[in-house]
């Protein structure tokens, strides 16, 4: 008695999708290459954020010490500027990743939008997106707290006032210190402003990896099912 050969699904990235699943006259392959480049940039930038956050956290914690290592104020602010630079860079790159991903989906699946019409609010209501089983993945950009927060921060950086109410350009809390005992909490809050953003980008990078893998397999499955 011969055993039935099992079909083993192989996880693939978006840029590994075989050419036979991508319409010839589309920009699918080109968008896939750009998604690979952007994903690498996100990973690199996230690593810079994680390293920088550790240094900034250590410096902020050491400022108020009376003994041991006490950093020079210019060094503290220079490292904070470096961290903010990396974080803002990540916000812009994550938004770019989302927009290129939507264009890729539009190019590979029969979604039917013109390039200028590809917007997340339109893509999420497209019936083909639901049929292909990728609606929940794309909806993460709206529903997932980490992804939506970073993209919202990008929107504030680009179109609205960002450093004006809660923090300044060094991520220092804009809270009034009336008593000496409030100073320690203020430093702790400052450190949290940094660490919370590092946690955000780390979560987002893991979600991007998940999207790259899962979306690719679902596209292949949809293509196979609609042959």
C-alpha positions in Angstrom: 0.0 0.0 0.0 1.5 3.3 -1.1 1.2 6.3 1.1 -0.5 9.4 -0.3 2.0 12.1 -0.9 1.3 15.1 1.3 1.2 18.6 -0.2 3.7 20.7 1.8 3.1 24.4 1.7 6.3 26.5 1.6 6.3 29.9 3.1 7.6 32.5 0.7 8.2 36.2 0.8 6.4 38.6 -1.5 9.5 39.0 -3.6 9.8 35.2 -4.0 6.4 34.8 -5.7 7.0 32.9 -9.0 6.6 35.0 -12.1 3.7 32.8 -13.3 1.5 34.3 -10.6 2.2 37.9 -11.5 0.5 39.5 -14.6 3.1 40.2 -17.3 2.1 43.7 -18.0 1.9 44.8 -14.4 4.5 46.4 -12.1 4.2 43.5 -9.7 7.8 42.4 -9.9 9.1 46.0 -9.6 6.9 46.6 -6.5 8.1 43.4 -5.0 11.8 44.5 -5.4 10.9 47.8 -3.7 9.2 46.0 -0.9 12.4 43.9 -0.4 14.5 47.1 -0.2 12.1 48.8 2.1 11.8 45.8 4.4 15.6 45.7 4.7 15.6 49.4 5.5 13.0 49.0 8.2 15.0 46.2 9.8 18.2 48.2 9.7 16.5 51.3 11.1 14.8 49.3 13.9 18.2 47.9 15.0 19.6 51.5 15.2 16.5 52.5 17.2 17.0 49.6 19.7 20.7 50.3 20.2 20.1 54.1 20.5 17.2 53.6 23.0 19.5 51.6 25.3 22.1 54.4 25.3 19.5 57.1 25.8 17.8 55.3 28.6 21.1 54.8 30.4 22.0 58.5 29.9 18.7 59.7 31.2 18.9 57.4 34.2 22.4 58.6 35.0 21.7 62.3 34.8 20.3 62.6 38.3 23.0 60.4 40.0 25.2 61.9 42.6 28.0 59.4 42.1 29.2 57.1 39.5 28.9 57.9 35.8 27.2 61.2 35.1 27.0 62.0 31.3 27.7 65.5 29.9 24.5 67.2 28.9 25.6 67.8 25.3 26.2 64.1 24.9 22.7 63.3 26.3 21.1 65.6 23.8 23.2 64.4 20.9 22.1 60.8 21.6 18.5 61.9 21.9 18.7 63.7 18.5 20.1 60.5 17.0 17.3 58.4 18.5 14.6 60.8 17.3 16.2 60.8 13.8 16.0 57.0 13.6 12.5 56.9 14.9 11.2 59.5 12.5 13.0 57.8 9.7 11.2 54.6 10.7 7.8 56.3 10.7 8.3 57.5 7.1 9.6 54.2 5.9 6.7 52.2 7.5 4.2 54.5 5.7 6.1 53.9 2.4 6.0 50.2 3.0 2.2 50.3 3.4 1.7 52.3 0.3 4.0 50.1 -1.8 2.3 47.0 -0.5 -1.1 48.3 -1.6 0.3 49.0 -5.0 1.7 45.5 -5.2 -1.6 44.0 -4.3 -3.3 46.1 -6.9 -0.7 45.0 -9.5 -0.8 41.3 -8.7 -4.5 40.7 -8.0 -7.5 41.8 -10.2 -8.4 44.7 -7.8 -8.9 47.1 -10.7 -7.7 50.4 -9.4 -5.7 53.0 -11.3 -2.4 53.8 -9.5 -3.6 57.1 -8.3 -6.7 55.5 -6.8 -4.8 53.0 -4.7 -5.7 54.1 -1.1 -6.1 51.9 1.9 -9.7 53.0 2.4 -10.6 51.7 -1.1 -8.4 48.6 -1.0 -10.1 47.4 2.3 -13.5 47.5 0.7 -12.5 45.7 -2.5 -14.3 42.3 -2.9 -11.2 40.7 -4.5 -9.1 41.5 -1.4 -11.7 39.7 0.8 -11.9 36.7 -1.6 -8.1 36.3 -1.6 -8.2 36.1 2.2 -5.9 39.1 2.7 -8.4 41.6 4.2 -7.4 41.0 7.8 -3.7 41.3 7.0 -4.1 44.7 5.3 -6.5 45.8 7.9 -3.7 45.5 10.5 -2.5 49.0 9.3 -5.8 50.3 10.7 -6.6 48.0 13.6 -3.2 47.0 15.0 -2.3 49.4 17.8 1.5 49.4 16.9 1.2 49.8 13.2 -1.5 52.4 13.4 0.3 54.4 16.0 3.6 54.7 14.0 1.7 55.7 10.9 -0.3 58.2 12.9 3.0 59.7 14.2 4.2 59.9 10.6 1.0 61.8 9.7 1.6 64.2 12.6 5.2 64.7 11.5 4.1 65.5 8.0 0.8 67.3 8.2 0.2 68.4 11.8 1.9 69.8 14.8 3.9 67.0 16.5 6.2 68.5 19.1 3.8 70.9 20.8 1.8 69.4 23.7 3.1 66.2 25.2 6.8 66.2 24.4 9.5 68.5 22.9 12.0 67.7 20.2 14.1 65.7 22.7 11.0 63.7 23.8 11.1 65.4 27.2 7.6 65.5 28.8 6.0 68.9 28.7 4.9 68.7 32.3 5.5 71.4 34.8 7.7 70.4 37.8 6.6 72.2 40.9 8.4 70.1 43.6 11.8 68.4 43.7 10.3 65.0 44.3 8.4 65.3 41.0 11.8 65.5 39.1 12.5 61.8 39.5 9.2 60.9 38.0 9.8 63.4 35.2 13.1 61.7 34.3 11.4 58.3 34.4 8.6 59.6 32.1 11.3 60.9 29.7 12.9 57.5 29.6 9.5 55.9 29.0 8.9 58.2 26.0 12.1 56.8 24.4 11.5 53.1 25.3 7.9 53.1 24.3 8.8 54.2 20.8 11.6 51.5 20.6 9.0 48.9 21.6 6.6 50.2 18.9 9.1 49.8 16.1 10.2 46.4 17.2 6.6 45.2 17.2 6.0 46.7 13.8 9.1 45.1 12.3 7.8 41.7 13.4 4.4 42.4 11.9 5.9 43.4 8.6 7.8 40.1 8.5 4.5 38.3 9.2 2.7 40.2 6.5 5.5 39.6 3.9 5.3 35.8 4.5 1.5 35.3 5.0 0.4 37.6 2.2 2.6 35.9 -0.3 1.2 32.5 0.4 -2.4 33.7 0.3 -1.8 35.3 -3.1 -0.4 32.1 -4.5 -3.3 30.1 -3.0 -5.8 32.5 -4.5 -4.1 32.3 -7.9 -4.1 28.5 -7.8 -7.8 28.4 -6.8 -8.9 30.7 -9.6 -7.0 29.0 -12.5 
